[in-house]
Amino acid sequence: MKIQIMNLEDIGKVLDLYINYYNHVEGSCWNEKTAYKRIHQVISMEDSFSLIIKDKTEIIGFVMGYFKQYDDIIGYTLEEIVIDYRFQNKGYGTKLMNKLEEEVKKLGASCIELKAVNDDMHNKFYTKNGYTNSNDFVEKVKWIS
């Protein structure tokens, strides 16, 4: 297993993984164009930081997000963690999250914040990895179409 920094050049290498995971596991309708745009938006933004995890030579997952400056701290916003469904429940997601936490802490982050689907799979994973629901923030949404 190897974890390394993900760059713009790696987007093409993770497209199929992203599309397959979301379309087959979560019932989404991503295609190459929309997935590329989504990943590129995060990877190319200022203060982006992302990692890839490999099993031997095969990319089996990645995390992507960015640093965010607040008045008194720097936070890291985790936008995505994707692990190939064939490799889930084998500890790869936890190893990737641990490495992410280690690296963003070295780079000055005081916390990692994220939005997650409110279901058993996501709640179990994040709780196991020490994440809790924030008491200070509630996500709001207004559908305009």
C-alpha positions in Angstrom: 0.0 0.0 0.0 1.3 3.5 -0.9 -0.2 6.9 -0.2 0.9 9.9 -2.3 -0.1 13.4 -3.2 -2.7 13.7 -5.9 -2.1 16.3 -8.6 -4.0 17.6 -11.7 -2.2 15.0 -13.8 -3.9 12.3 -11.7 -7.5 13.2 -12.5 -7.6 10.9 -15.5 -6.4 8.1 -13.4 -9.2 8.3 -10.9 -12.1 9.1 -13.2 -13.3 5.5 -13.6 -13.0 4.9 -9.9 -15.1 7.9 -9.1 -17.7 7.2 -11.7 -18.0 3.4 -10.8 -18.2 4.1 -7.1 -20.9 6.7 -7.3 -22.9 5.2 -10.1 -22.9 1.6 -8.9 -22.8 2.0 -5.1 -24.7 5.2 -4.6 -27.0 5.1 -7.7 -25.7 8.4 -9.2 -25.4 9.3 -12.9 -21.9 10.6 -13.2 -20.2 10.6 -16.6 -16.6 11.3 -17.7 -17.3 15.0 -18.3 -19.1 15.7 -15.1 -16.7 13.7 -13.0 -13.7 15.4 -14.5 -15.2 18.8 -13.8 -16.0 17.9 -10.2 -12.6 16.6 -9.4 -10.8 19.4 -11.4 -12.8 22.0 -9.5 -11.4 20.8 -6.2 -7.8 19.8 -7.3 -7.2 23.1 -9.1 -8.4 25.5 -6.4 -6.1 27.5 -4.3 -4.9 25.6 -1.2 -6.1 22.3 -2.5 -4.6 19.2 -0.9 -5.4 15.6 -2.0 -4.0 12.1 -1.7 -4.2 8.9 -3.6 -4.0 5.4 -2.1 -2.6 2.5 -4.2 -2.6 -1.2 -3.6 0.6 -2.3 -5.4 0.2 -0.3 -8.6 -3.6 0.1 -8.8 -5.2 3.3 -7.5 -7.9 2.1 -5.1 -9.0 5.4 -3.6 -8.4 9.1 -3.0 -9.3 12.0 -0.8 -9.6 15.6 -2.0 -10.2 18.9 -0.2 -8.7 22.2 0.6 -7.5 24.5 3.4 -9.7 27.3 4.6 -8.5 30.3 6.5 -10.6 31.5 9.5 -9.9 34.4 11.7 -8.0 32.4 14.3 -7.3 29.0 12.7 -6.8 27.1 9.5 -9.3 24.3 8.7 -9.3 21.6 6.1 -12.5 20.9 4.2 -12.7 17.3 3.1 -14.8 17.3 -0.1 -14.5 13.7 -1.1 -13.2 10.3 0.1 -13.6 7.5 -2.4 -12.5 4.0 -1.9 -13.1 1.4 -4.7 -16.0 -0.7 -3.4 -13.9 -3.9 -4.0 -11.5 -2.6 -1.3 -14.0 -1.3 1.3 -14.1 -2.6 4.8 -10.4 -3.6 4.6 -9.0 -0.6 6.5 -7.9 1.4 3.4 -10.3 4.3 4.1 -9.1 4.6 7.7 -5.4 4.5 6.6 -6.1 7.2 4.0 -7.9 9.3 6.6 -5.1 8.9 9.1 -2.5 10.0 6.6 -4.7 12.9 5.6 -5.0 14.0 9.2 -1.2 13.7 9.7 -0.4 15.7 6.6 -2.9 18.5 7.0 -1.9 18.9 10.6 1.8 19.3 9.5 0.6 22.0 7.0 -1.2 24.0 9.8 -4.8 22.7 9.9 -6.4 22.7 13.3 -9.5 20.7 12.2 -11.0 18.7 9.4 -14.6 19.5 8.5 -16.8 17.7 6.0 -20.3 17.0 4.9 -21.4 13.4 4.7 -24.5 11.5 3.6 -26.6 10.8 6.7 -26.7 7.0 6.5 -25.4 4.1 8.5 -22.4 3.4 6.3 -21.1 7.0 6.4 -22.0 7.5 10.1 -20.2 4.2 11.1 -17.0 5.1 9.1 -16.7 8.7 10.4 -17.6 7.8 14.0 -15.0 5.0 13.9 -12.4 7.6 12.8 -13.2 10.0 15.6 -15.5 12.5 13.7 -18.5 13.9 15.6 -21.5 16.0 14.6 -20.8 19.7 15.0 -23.0 21.5 17.6 -22.2 24.9 16.1 -23.3 24.5 12.5 -26.3 23.2 10.7 -26.3 22.8 6.9 -29.0 24.7 5.1 -30.2 24.3 1.6 -32.7 26.0 -0.7 -33.6 24.3 -3.9 -34.1 26.9 -6.6 -35.1 24.8 -9.6 
